[in-house]
Structures are given as structure tokens and as C-alpha cells.
């Protein structure tokens, strides 16, 4: 393979990888923003019935599981470093734990 072909191949690979990296990065950012909104709404709301508490608890756990999944996939594809993902997971789990304990909704 000569230099010209190699350069074309590298350009195609870089474009493909850029699209994948952007997908995972944007998913991580959007889910983290969504989690922050849910956490702030959960703290602000004054919930009376236990039915809405379980719905909110289920919603929070569902979104956090999706967030963890996307972080793991991004690490697998080498978009982010494993230590970066673990610190993001740790921050998220600390917030969830404090929310659920403070509202007496222990898992």
C-alpha cells in the first residue's frame, strides 16, 4: 500500500471513529444532564403518596442504569478512560444513595 492509499484509509478511519466518539460523548453528557434535572426535581418536589415515590425511585434507578451502561460501552470502545467512567459512576451513586436514604426509600 503506497502513501496515498494509506492516507485515504486513515482519513476514512478517522471520520468513522469521530462519529462513534461523538455519539458516546453526547449520550454521556445528555444522560448526566437528565440525571441532574431529575435529582433537582426530586429534591424540590414534596411527594405525598407512596405510589409517586416508587415511580420516582424506579425512574431514577432506570436512568442511572442507562447512564452506567453507556459509560461502560464508552470505556469498551475506548472513548473515555476507565478511571474517568468509574469516578462518574461513583458521583452518581453517591447522589442516588443520599436521595434514597434521605427520603426513606432504601432499596
N, C-alpha and C positions, 0 to 999 in steps of 0.2 A: 504494500500500500504506500503510495507516494504521499508527499506532504500535503498536496492539495486535497486529496481524498480524506486524509486524516483530519484536516482542519474542518472539512464539511461534516464529517462524522461527529467531531467534538461539538460543533455548533448545534447539531440536531440533538445530541445527548443533553447538552446544557439547557436547551429550551424545554425538553421533556422533564428534566429534573426541576427546573424552575417552576413549572406548572404544579408538579406534585408538592414541592416545598411550600408554595403559596397556599395550596389547598389546606394542608395540615396546619400551617401557621394561622390562617384566617379562622379555621374551625376552633383552634385553641383559644384565640382571642375572643371570638364571639361567644363561646360557651362560658369563658371566665367572666365576661361582662354580664351574661344572662344570670349566672350564679350570684354575682354581686347584687343584681337587681332583686332576685328572689330573696336573698338574705336580708336586704334592707327592708323589703316589703314584709317579710316575716317578723322582723323586729318591730316595725311600725304598727302592723295590724294588731287589733285587740280581738282575739278569737274567742268566741263564747262556747260554741258547741264542739264536742269531741270529734264529730264527723268531719268538720272542716280541718281540725288539727291533723287527723290522719291523712286527709287529702294533701295537705301542705307537706306533711312529713314524707309521704310517698313521692310527691313531686320533687322535693329536694333530693331525695335519695336517687331517684331516676336520673335527674340531670347530672348529679355528681358521678354516677356510674358511667354515663356517656362521656363525661369530661375525663375520667380516668382511662377509659377505653381509647379515646383519641390521643391522650398523652402517650399511652403505651404503643399505639400504632406509629406515632411520630418518632418515638425512640427506635422502634424496629426499622423504620425507613431511614434512620439517621438524619432526621430533620432537626431534632434537638438532642442535647446531651442527656444521658440518663440521670445525672445528678440534678439537672435543671427540672426535669419532669418530676423527680421524687420530691424536690422542695415545693413545687406547685401542688402536688398531691397532699403533702403534709400540711400546708397552709389551709387548703380546702377542708381537710378532715378535722383540723382544729376548730375551724369556724362552725362546721356542722355539729361537732360534738358539743361545743359550748351552747349552740342554739337548742339542741335537743335536750340537754341537761337542764338548762335554764327554764325551758318551757315544760319540764317534767314529762317529756316524751322519750324516755330512754328506749333504745332499740332492743 
